[in-house]
Amino acid sequence: MKIEEALQNWMVGFVNENARREQLTYMQRHLTKPFETTPTKFLQRVRIMTALLDFLPTTETKMRNINKEELKYIYVYAMPNIFLNKAHEVNFNLHTEALTDINLYFESLDKASKKRKAVEEAKRKRSKSDDKSGWRKRAKNDSSSTRGDDKDRGCSLCLEERRF
């Protein structure tokens, strides 16, 4: 028995007869890129998923392969909406560009997005340590801040005049 026959026999018991159509529909309508994954790695995963479609059973009499346009459609619409909006704002035509060019564009957007998120996270952490007046909050037993010490009251003229 060949491996293909063994795989087919196994799938008969465990996989729906329309599994190929259901998987393709899922990929076209519901697939989204995880934030941690780079667009290039995600494109590789989408290509693997489309290649594995050939192994799923189907009731279609004429099984066709996924062409480049369908692969591009799946890849583009799995990206975050902000990427699609940015492409629209700069008149980057996702329908006429090649998949490699689209991938490079999304890669640059992804790097900028992750960098912006890291800066916002650093600002958020910094803002937690500042109070509303802009002074750094002093933790208990923190000797690095002199705010509130007696020797830091008023300017030198006020101290000479003993005015507080």
N, C-alpha and C positions, 0 to 999 in steps of 0.2 A: 504494500500500500504506500502510495506517495504521500508526502507531507500535505499537499494541496487537498487530497481526498480526505485525509484525517482531519484537517481543519474544517472542511465542508461538513463532514459528519458531526463534528463537535458543534458547529454553529447551528445546525438544524434544531438541536435541542435547546439552545440557549439564546438564540438571536431571532428577533422578529423578521418576518419575510420582507418587510419594507424598511429594514434598518438603514440601508444606503440612502434612501429618500429622506428618512427622518434625520439622519446625521447631516446630510447636506442642507436641509431646511434649518436645522439648529445653527450650523455654521453661518448661513446667510443672514439669519435674523437675530440671533442671541449671543453670538460669540463676542467677547470683549477682551481687550488687552489688559492684563494685570499691570498695576502701576510699577511694580518692581522689575518687570521684564522689559528689556530694550526692544525697540521695534524690529531690529534685525533678528534677534532670537525668536521673537514672536512670528515673524515671517517664515522662519525655518519650521516652526511648529505647525503653522498653517499648511505649509507645503507637505509636511509629513501626514497631517490629517487628511488632506485631499488624496494623497497616494494610497492611504489605507482604505479609502472608500471602495476601491476595487475589490477588496476582500469581503466586503459586507454583502449579504444576500439582497436581491431585489426582485420585484415582480415585473419590472420593466423588460420588455422584449429586446429592446435595443439599448444596451448600456453604453453611455458615452462618457468619455473622460472630461474632466474639468479643464476648460481652456484658460488661457492667460487672462482674458477679460473677467471671467468669473472669479478667478483667484484674486485678481486685483480688487474686485468688488468686495469680496469677503474680507480681505486685508484692510482696505480703506475704511469700511464701515464698522470694523471692530475697534478702531482707534477712538480715543476719547473725543467728545464733541468739541472740546476747546481746540484740538488739533485741526478738525475740519473747519471750524470757524476761522482760525488763523489762516488756513489755506485760502479760504474764500476772500478774506480781507486783503490779501496780497495778490489776488488774481492768479493763484496757482491752480491751474486746471487739472484736477485729479483724473478726469476722464480721458484726456489726450496724452498725458505724460506716461512714460515707461515706469514699470513697477520698481526698477532700481532707483530711478530719480525720486519717486514718491517715498521710497524707503529712506533715502538720504535726507530728504526734507523732514520726514517724521523723526529721524534720529536727531537732527539739530533741534527740533522743537522739544523732544524728550529731554535732551541735555539741558536746555534752557529752563524747562519746567522744573527739573530736579534741582537745578542750581537756585532758582527762585524760591523753591520750597525750603531749601536748606537755609537761605538767608532769612526768610520769614520765621523759621523755627528758631534761629539764633536771636532774632529781634524779640520774639515772644519770650524766650528764656531770659533775655536781658531785661525786658520790661517787667518781668515778675520780680526782679531784684531791685527795681527802682520804685520809689513812691511817686505820688503825683507831682511833687515839687521838683523832681529830677534828682533828688539826693539818693544816694545808694542806701538801701535799707541796711541797718546794722543788725547782724545776728547777735544773739546773746553771747557774751564773752568774746566779741570780735574787737580786737585792739587796733585793727587797721583803719577804722573810722574814728575821727575826732569830733564828729558832730555831737553837740551836747556837752562837751567838756567845758570846764570852767575857764580854761585859758583861751578858749575860742570865742568868748563872748565879746561882741562889738569890735569896733575898729580901735586903732591905737589912740586916736584923739579922745574917743569916748572913755577909754580905760584911764587915760591921764586925768580927765575931768571927773572920773568916777561916776559917769552917767551910763546907765544901762538901759 
